[in-house]
Each structure stands twice: as structure tokens, then as C-alpha cells.
Amino acid sequence: MEFDALLLLSFGGPEAPEHVMPFLDNVTRGRGIPRERLASVAEHYLHFGGVSPINGINRELIGAIEAEVDMPVYFGNRNWEPYVEDTVAAMRDNGIRRAAVFATSAWGGYSSCMQYVEDIARARAAAGGGAPQLVKLRQYFDHPLFVEMFAEAVGAAAQTVPDGARLVFTAHSIPLAARNRCGADLYSRQVAYASRLVATAAGYHDYDQVWQSRSGPPQVPWLEPDIGDHLTALADAGTEAVIVCPIGFVADHIEVVWDLDNELRQQAAELGIAFARATTPNADPRFARLVADLIDEVRDGREPSRVPGSDAPPLQGFSVDGVVCTPNCG
């Protein structure tokens, strides 16, 4: 299968103070989130001048990808400019007929995968006749380069804290009601598996895997344990240092630079725990090579590049309204 272009599809983020509340309105549309809750979250963005790091990181990553692939690379978001609908319309006008889609989420599940497929379908419908065929590349939570980047980041973080630091992997929590929406607990299984791969590659046989950044009413159960609660439990058990690896995030955006680098780091200081946070892939050249490899898998019809493991969770696939997701699409 040949491609005319690549579309990098992401979540989006505000790039000025006046963008923050409209952006949050887009993110939470139809969920009935109280205005005061949105105002509280807005303060996280305003702490950084109203600018989320995510768009800048993605633009840098696109530059790295362009050095790896011989095709134009387009950029589209779900919740902020450049909106994916506008990007796909531009691709149509530029004569693109078939494009690969790389989503900045390594995981299966609804919000991590299926919602991006819905974004693609919506954008194709908005573009109307002549819209390009869009092929969403697979989840890559166990790609060798994904594991290598995180393992290296854990090793670098370990150099900044005392020996014997506890390794803690964290990913974005989801409501328990959503965990089986797209496969039997697929998202949390993939996160747990990737954590084990990275820990092994980094030389750790004992570690913890927790969740973060939950939202919504407290009476609605989400995946636990929460990272803040877990840090307190570690302190109570006598832990003196932690290395936090945000395995669930491919870039240092708000849930990383606020929730971890600000709130969790402050909590660790109050508990007397030395704290180090491993970096995410961001625009690492190896991340660009990972994207190129995912394209080659489809173009060449070869098996996915995966760290070997007999108990590896499956790669989830969809075909919705003319949008194909590879592999194992059904």
C-alpha cells in the first residue's frame, strides 16, 4: 500500500491565554463539566502563559519525521487549531489521495484509539467528495524504539536521585465504565505490558504502575491507584526516592509538566522524598524513525516491529466509515 502523505493527528492545546477556555470547552463538550471546574483546570495552562507545550512539540516532531519520510507531513488536532477537519480539506485540495495517519497515542481503547478513528471519519465526511483515504497506523506501545526511549529516560533520571529509588510508571486514568468499551481492559493491559518491557530494559525487576490526572465527580470510579495516593503510601513505607516514568504520554504536555513536575514534585518535597521524572519521547529523532517504521510496515505488508513477548496484548484495529486502522482491522 502506497501513501501520498502522512497526517500527524493529535489532541491539541491552547497557544495563548485567550485560547484556554474555548479549548477546554471543546475538550469537555457534552459532558456537563461545571464551569468552576473548567476554570480550575484553566489555571494549569495559565501557569505556563496559556500555552500548552503539545503543539510546539508536535511541530518539532513533524520536522524530524520529514527528515525520515519522502512525503509531505500534515498536522491536525481534535480540539484546537489546526483542526483535523481543516487539515483534511487542505489535503484534498492538494490532491492527496491516500495518507497514513499517525496518532500521538501509543494505546488501544476508546479515547486512546477509537476516538481518533472517529476524528478521521468526521474530517473525511466534512471534506466531502475527493477526501483522501486515511489509514490509521497501529498502536506502538511495544515497538522497540518506544521501549528504548523510555528505558533510556529512566536510566538518565536515576542518575539524579539516590541509589535504590523506587520506579513508578504512570498513565492517564480512565473511568472504570470505559475500560471495556473497546476490548477487554485493553488499555490498562497494554500500559501494564509496556511498563514491564521498559522496566526490564532499564534493569528493574521491581516497580509500580499507577494512574493519574483523573477528572469528573469523585463518586465516579476511575482506574486506581492514583499516583498522589501511591506516593503517600511509599513515603509511609519508608521510601526515600522515586523515579516517575510517564509511560502513558509521548510528550511533555500539561498532564506531565503540571500534574507531575509541579503538583507531584511538590508533594514529594513535602513528604521528604527525592523525586526524578523521566522524559517522554517528545521530538526525539528515534520517535520519528518509529513513525517511519510504522509506515513501512503497511507499505511493505510486513509483520509489526514488536518487542518479543508471548503474552503481548493484541493490537486493536477498526474500520469505520471508510477509515482503516492497521493491523488486525475488523
Secondary structure, 3 states (H helix, E strand, C coil): CCCCEEEEEECCCCECHHHHHHHHHHHHCCCCCCHHHHHHHHHHHHCCCCECCHHHHHHHHHHHHHCCCCCCEEEEECCCCCEHHHHHHHHHHCCCCEEEEEECCCCCCHHHHHHHHHHHHHHHHHHCCCCCEEEECCCCCCCHHHHHHHHHHHHHHHCCCCCCCEEEEEEECCEHHHCCCCCCCHHHHHHHHHHHHHHHHHCCCCCEEEEECCCCCCCCCECCCEHHHHHHHHHHCCCCEEEEECCCCCCCCHHHHCHHHHHHHHHHHHHCCEEEECCCCCCCHHHHHHHHHHHHHHHHCCCCCCCCCCCCCCCCCCEECCEEECCCCC
